[in-house]
Amino acid sequence: MTLLFDTHTHLDSPKFDEDRDEIIQRAKDAGVHMLVNIGFNRETIPTTMALAEQYDFIYAAVGWHPVDSIDMLPGDLEWIERLCSHKKVVAIGEIGLDYHWDTSPKEVQQLVFREQIRLARKVGKPIVIHNRDAHEDVVRILQEENAAEIGGVMHCFSGSWETAKQCLEMNFYISFGGPVTFQNARVPKEVLKRVPLDRLLIETDAPYLAPHPFRGKRNESSYVSLVAETAAELLGKSVEEIGAITTENGKKCFGID
Ligand code: NI
């Protein structure tokens, strides 16, 4: 059986309230033997921790999303720091910059991003990066804050090869999700082919960004197999090989085992 590691998912989302256990079982049946659930604000951090405590194969990342950065209060950074000593917390994230949704001013986003990179260096955890329409500032801040010291994941990577190269130089893994399966995803497909095999990760970002042929529908972790299939086709490998490579990479990135 093909074993798969979904390195970025949100199974605590209310979109799974009706059938969460079924969705988790379906992921297991599809070969997903490890996943990282991402808690990114006041509501989703506790629900993520609950899932990580309930299921052996679910790990947690906790951080403050750029879209929510305006809501970060004094004390929240300390909260995240305390959670980092929990044995199932493997990363700080998702953190970064989002210039698409204008809910938090850029200066606030950048400050919250910087503070969390500093925290990650302090506690020695990798970071999971959310980057939407902000490639230049994300790379600049990662460089200025010396993120190479901890590395992490460029989640659902959508940038150019030039950006990918800069991130690889800073010890980041490049993770691909549903969008790489879309027929018109020329750039992501080209970038995936050029990423060194030992830096490649796959993910769903469920319930968002469902892969082809479920585009626009609710995504779920079992669909990470469709991302693996696309990667296998592009790289001329079997899905089993992609599963093994990305599992190994994910374990190394997140310090599991
Ligand atoms: Ni996400």
py3Dmol code that shows the C-alpha trace and the ligand (Angstrom):
import py3Dmol

protein = """\
ATOM      1  CA  MET A   1       0.000   0.000   0.000  1.00  0.00           C
ATOM      2  CA  THR A   2       1.180   3.514  -0.806  1.00  0.00           C
ATOM      3  CA  LEU A   3       1.945   5.533   2.315  1.00  0.00           C
ATOM      4  CA  LEU A   4       1.343   9.272   2.132  1.00  0.00           C
ATOM      5  CA  PHE A   5       2.110  12.232   4.395  1.00  0.00           C
ATOM      6  CA  ASP A   6      -0.323  15.165   4.102  1.00  0.00           C
ATOM      7  CA  THR A   7       1.907  17.919   5.493  1.00  0.00           C
ATOM      8  CA  HIS A   8      -0.760  20.636   5.641  1.00  0.00           C
ATOM      9  CA  THR A   9      -4.422  20.168   6.432  1.00  0.00           C
ATOM     10  CA  HIS A  10      -7.245  21.697   8.489  1.00  0.00           C
ATOM     11  CA  LEU A  11      -9.374  18.735   9.565  1.00  0.00           C
ATOM     12  CA  ASP A  12     -10.614  20.706  12.582  1.00  0.00           C
ATOM     13  CA  SER A  13     -12.474  23.038  10.191  1.00  0.00           C
ATOM     14  CA  PRO A  14     -16.224  23.397  10.839  1.00  0.00           C
ATOM     15  CA  LYS A  15     -16.642  22.138   7.252  1.00  0.00           C
ATOM     16  CA  PHE A  16     -15.908  18.666   8.696  1.00  0.00           C
ATOM     17  CA  ASP A  17     -18.228  18.913  11.712  1.00  0.00           C
ATOM     18  CA  GLU A  18     -20.776  16.565  10.127  1.00  0.00           C
ATOM     19  CA  ASP A  19     -18.407  13.758   9.154  1.00  0.00           C
ATOM     20  CA  ARG A  20     -14.949  14.338  10.661  1.00  0.00           C
ATOM     21  CA  ASP A  21     -14.394  10.741  11.848  1.00  0.00           C
ATOM     22  CA  GLU A  22     -15.378   9.407   8.432  1.00  0.00           C
ATOM     23  CA  ILE A  23     -13.011  11.847   6.675  1.00  0.00           C
ATOM     24  CA  ILE A  24     -10.151  10.810   8.956  1.00  0.00           C
ATOM     25  CA  GLN A  25     -10.887   7.125   8.333  1.00  0.00           C
ATOM     26  CA  ARG A  26     -11.036   7.766   4.581  1.00  0.00           C
ATOM     27  CA  ALA A  27      -7.612   9.418   4.747  1.00  0.00           C
ATOM     28  CA  LYS A  28      -6.224   6.359   6.568  1.00  0.00           C
ATOM     29  CA  ASP A  29      -7.807   4.040   3.997  1.00  0.00           C
ATOM     30  CA  ALA A  30      -6.135   6.063   1.226  1.00  0.00           C
ATOM     31  CA  GLY A  31      -2.735   5.425   2.834  1.00  0.00           C
ATOM     32  CA  VAL A  32      -2.332   8.721   4.703  1.00  0.00           C
ATOM     33  CA  HIS A  33      -0.293   7.508   7.661  1.00  0.00           C
ATOM     34  CA  MET A  34       0.808  10.927   8.891  1.00  0.00           C
ATOM     35  CA  LEU A  35      -0.563  14.417   8.710  1.00  0.00           C
ATOM     36  CA  VAL A  36       0.080  17.841  10.142  1.00  0.00           C
ATOM     37  CA  ASN A  37      -3.018  19.789  11.120  1.00  0.00           C
ATOM     38  CA  ILE A  38      -2.529  23.541  11.140  1.00  0.00           C
ATOM     39  CA  GLY A  39      -3.970  25.770  13.869  1.00  0.00           C
ATOM     40  CA  PHE A  40      -3.590  29.394  12.890  1.00  0.00           C
ATOM     41  CA  ASN A  41      -5.676  31.628  15.210  1.00  0.00           C
ATOM     42  CA  ARG A  42      -7.574  31.787  18.522  1.00  0.00           C
ATOM     43  CA  GLU A  43     -10.276  29.343  17.372  1.00  0.00           C
ATOM     44  CA  THR A  44      -8.244  26.800  15.412  1.00  0.00           C
ATOM     45  CA  ILE A  45      -5.253  26.356  17.742  1.00  0.00           C
ATOM     46  CA  PRO A  46      -7.312  24.625  20.475  1.00  0.00           C
ATOM     47  CA  THR A  47      -9.222  22.466  17.958  1.00  0.00           C
ATOM     48  CA  THR A  48      -5.946  21.465  16.288  1.00  0.00           C
ATOM     49  CA  MET A  49      -4.417  20.487  19.638  1.00  0.00           C
ATOM     50  CA  ALA A  50      -7.495  18.396  20.432  1.00  0.00           C
ATOM     51  CA  LEU A  51      -7.118  16.428  17.176  1.00  0.00           C
ATOM     52  CA  ALA A  52      -3.390  15.890  17.772  1.00  0.00           C
ATOM     53  CA  GLU A  53      -4.152  14.554  21.236  1.00  0.00           C
ATOM     54  CA  GLN A  54      -6.924  12.274  19.985  1.00  0.00           C
ATOM     55  CA  TYR A  55      -5.105  10.665  17.028  1.00  0.00           C
ATOM     56  CA  ASP A  56      -1.620   9.110  17.059  1.00  0.00           C
ATOM     57  CA  PHE A  57      -0.918   9.943  13.422  1.00  0.00           C
ATOM     58  CA  ILE A  58      -2.014  13.576  13.594  1.00  0.00           C
ATOM     59  CA  TYR A  59       0.667  16.155  14.404  1.00  0.00           C
ATOM     60  CA  ALA A  60       0.100  19.857  15.009  1.00  0.00           C
ATOM     61  CA  ALA A  61       1.529  23.136  13.803  1.00  0.00           C
ATOM     62  CA  VAL A  62       0.472  26.257  15.690  1.00  0.00           C
ATOM     63  CA  GLY A  63       0.932  29.868  14.706  1.00  0.00           C
ATOM     64  CA  TRP A  64      -0.814  33.095  13.809  1.00  0.00           C
ATOM     65  CA  HIS A  65      -2.093  33.524  10.239  1.00  0.00           C
ATOM     66  CA  PRO A  66      -1.272  36.825   8.477  1.00  0.00           C
ATOM     67  CA  VAL A  67      -4.956  37.425   7.710  1.00  0.00           C
ATOM     68  CA  ASP A  68      -5.659  37.287  11.469  1.00  0.00           C
ATOM     69  CA  SER A  69      -2.566  39.203  12.565  1.00  0.00           C
ATOM     70  CA  ILE A  70      -4.636  42.268  13.526  1.00  0.00           C
ATOM     71  CA  ASP A  71      -6.328  40.100  16.213  1.00  0.00           C
ATOM     72  CA  MET A  72      -3.125  38.942  17.883  1.00  0.00           C
ATOM     73  CA  LEU A  73      -3.068  40.081  21.511  1.00  0.00           C
ATOM     74  CA  PRO A  74      -0.215  40.417  23.968  1.00  0.00           C
ATOM     75  CA  GLY A  75       0.067  36.955  25.424  1.00  0.00           C
ATOM     76  CA  ASP A  76      -0.741  35.053  22.240  1.00  0.00           C
ATOM     77  CA  LEU A  77       2.922  34.700  21.329  1.00  0.00           C
ATOM     78  CA  GLU A  78       3.592  33.303  24.811  1.00  0.00           C
ATOM     79  CA  TRP A  79       0.646  30.918  24.319  1.00  0.00           C
ATOM     80  CA  ILE A  80       2.215  29.598  21.112  1.00  0.00           C
ATOM     81  CA  GLU A  81       5.581  29.324  22.838  1.00  0.00           C
ATOM     82  CA  ARG A  82       4.087  27.238  25.651  1.00  0.00           C
ATOM     83  CA  LEU A  83       2.384  24.918  23.133  1.00  0.00           C
ATOM     84  CA  CYS A  84       5.721  24.345  21.393  1.00  0.00           C
ATOM     85  CA  SER A  85       6.821  22.149  24.277  1.00  0.00           C
ATOM     86  CA  HIS A  86       3.907  19.747  23.580  1.00  0.00           C
ATOM     87  CA  LYS A  87       5.267  16.542  22.041  1.00  0.00           C
ATOM     88  CA  LYS A  88       2.844  16.601  19.082  1.00  0.00           C
ATOM     89  CA  VAL A  89       3.639  20.209  18.054  1.00  0.00           C
ATOM     90  CA  VAL A  90       6.131  19.931  15.198  1.00  0.00           C
ATOM     91  CA  ALA A  91       6.185  23.454  13.713  1.00  0.00           C
ATOM     92  CA  ILE A  92       5.130  27.082  14.036  1.00  0.00           C
ATOM     93  CA  GLY A  93       2.632  28.015  11.324  1.00  0.00           C
ATOM     94  CA  GLU A  94       1.026  28.912   9.279  1.00  0.00           C
ATOM     95  CA  ILE A  95       2.678  32.298   9.342  1.00  0.00           C
ATOM     96  CA  GLY A  96       3.655  34.732   6.591  1.00  0.00           C
ATOM     97  CA  LEU A  97       2.113  37.453   4.478  1.00  0.00           C
ATOM     98  CA  ASP A  98      -1.182  37.663   2.601  1.00  0.00           C
ATOM     99  CA  TYR A  99      -1.580  40.735   0.391  1.00  0.00           C
ATOM    100  CA  HIS A 100      -4.690  39.322  -1.297  1.00  0.00           C
ATOM    101  CA  TRP A 101      -7.117  39.643   1.605  1.00  0.00           C
ATOM    102  CA  ASP A 102      -6.848  43.143   2.991  1.00  0.00           C
ATOM    103  CA  THR A 103      -7.963  42.345   6.548  1.00  0.00           C
ATOM    104  CA  SER A 104      -4.702  43.194   8.340  1.00  0.00           C
ATOM    105  CA  PRO A 105      -2.411  46.094   7.377  1.00  0.00           C
ATOM    106  CA  LYS A 106       0.883  45.072   5.788  1.00  0.00           C
ATOM    107  CA  GLU A 107       2.949  46.573   8.631  1.00  0.00           C
ATOM    108  CA  VAL A 108       1.023  44.545  11.225  1.00  0.00           C
ATOM    109  CA  GLN A 109       1.385  41.358   9.162  1.00  0.00           C
ATOM    110  CA  GLN A 110       5.113  41.899   8.813  1.00  0.00           C
ATOM    111  CA  LEU A 111       5.606  42.531  12.522  1.00  0.00           C
ATOM    112  CA  VAL A 112       3.635  39.425  13.540  1.00  0.00           C
ATOM    113  CA  PHE A 113       5.542  37.392  10.931  1.00  0.00           C
ATOM    114  CA  ARG A 114       8.909  38.607  12.246  1.00  0.00           C
ATOM    115  CA  GLU A 115       7.981  37.946  15.877  1.00  0.00           C
ATOM    116  CA  GLN A 116       7.040  34.361  15.060  1.00  0.00           C
ATOM    117  CA  ILE A 117      10.231  33.691  13.092  1.00  0.00           C
ATOM    118  CA  ARG A 118      12.176  34.921  16.141  1.00  0.00           C
ATOM    119  CA  LEU A 119      10.115  32.650  18.384  1.00  0.00           C
ATOM    120  CA  ALA A 120      10.760  29.674  16.086  1.00  0.00           C
ATOM    121  CA  ARG A 121      14.504  30.304  16.275  1.00  0.00           C
ATOM    122  CA  LYS A 122      14.242  30.591  20.050  1.00  0.00           C
ATOM    123  CA  VAL A 123      12.416  27.263  20.447  1.00  0.00           C
ATOM    124  CA  GLY A 124      14.145  25.537  17.511  1.00  0.00           C
ATOM    125  CA  LYS A 125      11.054  24.637  15.454  1.00  0.00           C
ATOM    126  CA  PRO A 126      10.629  24.832  11.665  1.00  0.00           C
ATOM    127  CA  ILE A 127       8.079  27.300  10.251  1.00  0.00           C
ATOM    128  CA  VAL A 128       5.206  26.779   7.815  1.00  0.00           C
ATOM    129  CA  ILE A 129       4.941  29.701   5.422  1.00  0.00           C
ATOM    130  CA  HIS A 130       1.729  31.112   3.953  1.00  0.00           C
ATOM    131  CA  ASN A 131       2.522  33.445   1.070  1.00  0.00           C
ATOM    132  CA  ARG A 132      -0.135  35.046  -1.067  1.00  0.00           C
ATOM    133  CA  ASP A 133       0.834  37.772  -3.546  1.00  0.00           C
ATOM    134  CA  ALA A 134       3.789  38.709  -1.330  1.00  0.00           C
ATOM    135  CA  HIS A 135       6.765  36.730  -2.693  1.00  0.00           C
ATOM    136  CA  GLU A 136       9.309  39.560  -2.467  1.00  0.00           C
ATOM    137  CA  ASP A 137       8.500  40.635   1.083  1.00  0.00           C
ATOM    138  CA  VAL A 138       8.282  37.036   2.331  1.00  0.00           C
ATOM    139  CA  VAL A 139      11.741  36.196   0.979  1.00  0.00           C
ATOM    140  CA  ARG A 140      13.238  39.474   2.237  1.00  0.00           C
ATOM    141  CA  ILE A 141      11.869  39.011   5.766  1.00  0.00           C
ATOM    142  CA  LEU A 142      12.965  35.356   5.895  1.00  0.00           C
ATOM    143  CA  GLN A 143      16.461  36.508   4.918  1.00  0.00           C
ATOM    144  CA  GLU A 144      16.524  39.448   7.346  1.00  0.00           C
ATOM    145  CA  GLU A 145      15.307  37.272  10.229  1.00  0.00           C
ATOM    146  CA  ASN A 146      17.798  34.492   9.454  1.00  0.00           C
ATOM    147  CA  ALA A 147      15.062  31.872   8.968  1.00  0.00           C
ATOM    148  CA  ALA A 148      17.655  29.590   7.363  1.00  0.00           C
ATOM    149  CA  GLU A 149      18.634  28.638  10.908  1.00  0.00           C
ATOM    150  CA  ILE A 150      15.367  26.695  11.335  1.00  0.00           C
ATOM    151  CA  GLY A 151      13.994  26.236   7.780  1.00  0.00           C
ATOM    152  CA  GLY A 152      10.535  24.818   7.263  1.00  0.00           C
ATOM    153  CA  VAL A 153       7.904  24.541   4.531  1.00  0.00           C
ATOM    154  CA  MET A 154       6.793  26.844   1.734  1.00  0.00           C
ATOM    155  CA  HIS A 155       3.157  25.760   1.891  1.00  0.00           C
ATOM    156  CA  CYS A 156       1.169  25.300  -1.326  1.00  0.00           C
ATOM    157  CA  PHE A 157       3.969  26.913  -3.274  1.00  0.00           C
ATOM    158  CA  SER A 158       2.785  29.097  -6.151  1.00  0.00           C
ATOM    159  CA  GLY A 159       5.859  31.184  -6.956  1.00  0.00           C
ATOM    160  CA  SER A 160       8.472  31.151  -9.677  1.00  0.00           C
ATOM    161  CA  TRP A 161      11.548  28.947  -9.811  1.00  0.00           C
ATOM    162  CA  GLU A 162      13.612  32.022  -8.851  1.00  0.00           C
ATOM    163  CA  THR A 163      11.633  32.352  -5.603  1.00  0.00           C
ATOM    164  CA  ALA A 164      11.804  28.597  -4.994  1.00  0.00           C
ATOM    165  CA  LYS A 165      15.591  28.715  -5.355  1.00  0.00           C
ATOM    166  CA  GLN A 166      15.868  31.480  -2.752  1.00  0.00           C
ATOM    167  CA  CYS A 167      13.732  29.439  -0.344  1.00  0.00           C
ATOM    168  CA  LEU A 168      15.744  26.260  -0.977  1.00  0.00           C
ATOM    169  CA  GLU A 169      18.901  28.213  -0.128  1.00  0.00           C
ATOM    170  CA  MET A 170      17.311  29.060   3.231  1.00  0.00           C
ATOM    171  CA  ASN A 171      16.721  25.360   4.039  1.00  0.00           C
ATOM    172  CA  PHE A 172      13.035  25.309   3.131  1.00  0.00           C
ATOM    173  CA  TYR A 173      11.076  22.418   1.687  1.00  0.00           C
ATOM    174  CA  ILE A 174       8.730  23.197  -1.208  1.00  0.00           C
ATOM    175  CA  SER A 175       5.231  21.797  -0.755  1.00  0.00           C
ATOM    176  CA  PHE A 176       2.650  21.348  -3.510  1.00  0.00           C
ATOM    177  CA  GLY A 177      -1.098  20.974  -3.115  1.00  0.00           C
ATOM    178  CA  GLY A 178      -4.233  20.760  -5.252  1.00  0.00           C
ATOM    179  CA  PRO A 179      -3.390  23.659  -7.608  1.00  0.00           C
ATOM    180  CA  VAL A 180      -0.435  21.734  -9.135  1.00  0.00           C
ATOM    181  CA  THR A 181      -2.951  19.185 -10.465  1.00  0.00           C
ATOM    182  CA  PHE A 182      -4.871  21.790 -12.494  1.00  0.00           C
ATOM    183  CA  GLN A 183      -4.344  21.465 -16.225  1.00  0.00           C
ATOM    184  CA  ASN A 184      -3.379  25.142 -16.657  1.00  0.00           C
ATOM    185  CA  ALA A 185      -0.854  25.088 -13.763  1.00  0.00           C
ATOM    186  CA  ARG A 186       2.135  25.485 -16.062  1.00  0.00           C
ATOM    187  CA  VAL A 187       4.462  27.295 -13.623  1.00  0.00           C
ATOM    188  CA  PRO A 188       3.848  25.088 -10.554  1.00  0.00           C
ATOM    189  CA  LYS A 189       4.377  21.965 -12.674  1.00  0.00           C
ATOM    190  CA  GLU A 190       7.683  23.337 -14.009  1.00  0.00           C
ATOM    191  CA  VAL A 191       8.823  24.312 -10.501  1.00  0.00           C
ATOM    192  CA  LEU A 192       7.908  20.886  -9.086  1.00  0.00           C
ATOM    193  CA  LYS A 193      10.080  19.211 -11.718  1.00  0.00           C
ATOM    194  CA  ARG A 194      13.084  21.319 -10.685  1.00  0.00           C
ATOM    195  CA  VAL A 195      12.804  21.007  -6.894  1.00  0.00           C
ATOM    196  CA  PRO A 196      15.485  18.627  -5.553  1.00  0.00           C
ATOM    197  CA  LEU A 197      13.802  15.336  -4.612  1.00  0.00           C
ATOM    198  CA  ASP A 198      14.988  15.608  -1.013  1.00  0.00           C
ATOM    199  CA  ARG A 199      13.111  18.939  -0.607  1.00  0.00           C
ATOM    200  CA  LEU A 200       9.742  17.975  -2.056  1.00  0.00           C
ATOM    201  CA  LEU A 201       6.557  17.752   0.048  1.00  0.00           C
ATOM    202  CA  ILE A 202       2.873  17.213  -0.743  1.00  0.00           C
ATOM    203  CA  GLU A 203      -0.251  18.445   1.041  1.00  0.00           C
ATOM    204  CA  THR A 204      -3.967  19.134   0.646  1.00  0.00           C
ATOM    205  CA  ASP A 205      -4.741  22.332   2.640  1.00  0.00           C
ATOM    206  CA  ALA A 206      -8.149  20.688   3.086  1.00  0.00           C
ATOM    207  CA  PRO A 207     -10.943  21.822   3.107  1.00  0.00           C
ATOM    208  CA  TYR A 208      -9.560  24.381   0.630  1.00  0.00           C
ATOM    209  CA  LEU A 209      -7.913  24.017  -2.801  1.00  0.00           C
ATOM    210  CA  ALA A 210      -9.254  20.611  -3.825  1.00  0.00           C
ATOM    211  CA  PRO A 211      -7.231  18.936  -6.600  1.00  0.00           C
ATOM    212  CA  HIS A 212      -8.524  18.008 -10.028  1.00  0.00           C
ATOM    213  CA  PRO A 213     -11.172  16.534 -10.596  1.00  0.00           C
ATOM    214  CA  PHE A 214     -12.676  17.946  -7.386  1.00  0.00           C
ATOM    215  CA  ARG A 215     -11.692  21.570  -8.044  1.00  0.00           C
ATOM    216  CA  GLY A 216     -14.095  23.933  -6.267  1.00  0.00           C
ATOM    217  CA  LYS A 217     -15.468  21.171  -4.010  1.00  0.00           C
ATOM    218  CA  ARG A 218     -14.595  20.498  -0.364  1.00  0.00           C
ATOM    219  CA  ASN A 219     -11.087  19.100  -0.157  1.00  0.00           C
ATOM    220  CA  GLU A 220     -10.082  16.266   2.211  1.00  0.00           C
ATOM    221  CA  SER A 221      -6.802  14.631   3.231  1.00  0.00           C
ATOM    222  CA  SER A 222      -7.385  11.430   1.223  1.00  0.00           C
ATOM    223  CA  TYR A 223      -7.067  13.567  -1.933  1.00  0.00           C
ATOM    224  CA  VAL A 224      -3.352  14.001  -1.241  1.00  0.00           C
ATOM    225  CA  SER A 225      -3.089  10.834  -3.365  1.00  0.00           C
ATOM    226  CA  LEU A 226      -4.127  12.931  -6.390  1.00  0.00           C
ATOM    227  CA  VAL A 227      -1.295  15.375  -5.706  1.00  0.00           C
ATOM    228  CA  ALA A 228       1.072  12.397  -5.403  1.00  0.00           C
ATOM    229  CA  GLU A 229      -0.172  11.087  -8.759  1.00  0.00           C
ATOM    230  CA  THR A 230       0.565  14.409 -10.463  1.00  0.00           C
ATOM    231  CA  ALA A 231       4.042  14.549  -8.911  1.00  0.00           C
ATOM    232  CA  ALA A 232       4.659  10.942  -9.998  1.00  0.00           C
ATOM    233  CA  GLU A 233       3.656  11.738 -13.599  1.00  0.00           C
ATOM    234  CA  LEU A 234       5.808  14.870 -13.737  1.00  0.00           C
ATOM    235  CA  LEU A 235       8.853  13.110 -12.295  1.00  0.00           C
ATOM    236  CA  GLY A 236       8.477   9.769 -14.058  1.00  0.00           C
ATOM    237  CA  LYS A 237       8.188   7.896 -10.759  1.00  0.00           C
ATOM    238  CA  SER A 238       5.597   5.640  -9.174  1.00  0.00           C
ATOM    239  CA  VAL A 239       3.071   6.987  -6.669  1.00  0.00           C
ATOM    240  CA  GLU A 240       4.636   4.620  -4.102  1.00  0.00           C
ATOM    241  CA  GLU A 241       8.040   6.231  -4.647  1.00  0.00           C
ATOM    242  CA  ILE A 242       6.578   9.734  -4.298  1.00  0.00           C
ATOM    243  CA  GLY A 243       4.828   8.643  -1.100  1.00  0.00           C
ATOM    244  CA  ALA A 244       8.060   7.240   0.335  1.00  0.00           C
ATOM    245  CA  ILE A 245      10.195  10.239  -0.669  1.00  0.00           C
ATOM    246  CA  THR A 246       7.775  12.851   0.650  1.00  0.00           C
ATOM    247  CA  THR A 247       7.176  10.898   3.856  1.00  0.00           C
ATOM    248  CA  GLU A 248      10.913  10.750   4.498  1.00  0.00           C
ATOM    249  CA  ASN A 249      11.239  14.482   3.745  1.00  0.00           C
ATOM    250  CA  GLY A 250       8.287  15.376   5.972  1.00  0.00           C
ATOM    251  CA  LYS A 251       9.663  13.389   8.905  1.00  0.00           C
ATOM    252  CA  LYS A 252      13.029  15.077   8.531  1.00  0.00           C
ATOM    253  CA  CYS A 253      11.539  18.548   8.143  1.00  0.00           C
ATOM    254  CA  PHE A 254       9.309  18.226  11.211  1.00  0.00           C
ATOM    255  CA  GLY A 255      11.749  16.205  13.309  1.00  0.00           C
ATOM    256  CA  ILE A 256       9.393  13.204  13.643  1.00  0.00           C
ATOM    257  CA  ASP A 257      11.145   9.996  14.907  1.00  0.00           C
TER     258      ASP A 257
END
"""
ligand_1 = """\
1
NI
Ni -3.600 26.265 5.349
"""
view = py3Dmol.view(width=600, height=400)
view.addModel(protein, "pdb")
view.setStyle({"model": 0}, {"cartoon": {"style": "trace"}})
view.addModel(ligand_1, "xyz")
view.setStyle({"model": 1}, {"stick": {}})
view.zoomTo()
view.show()
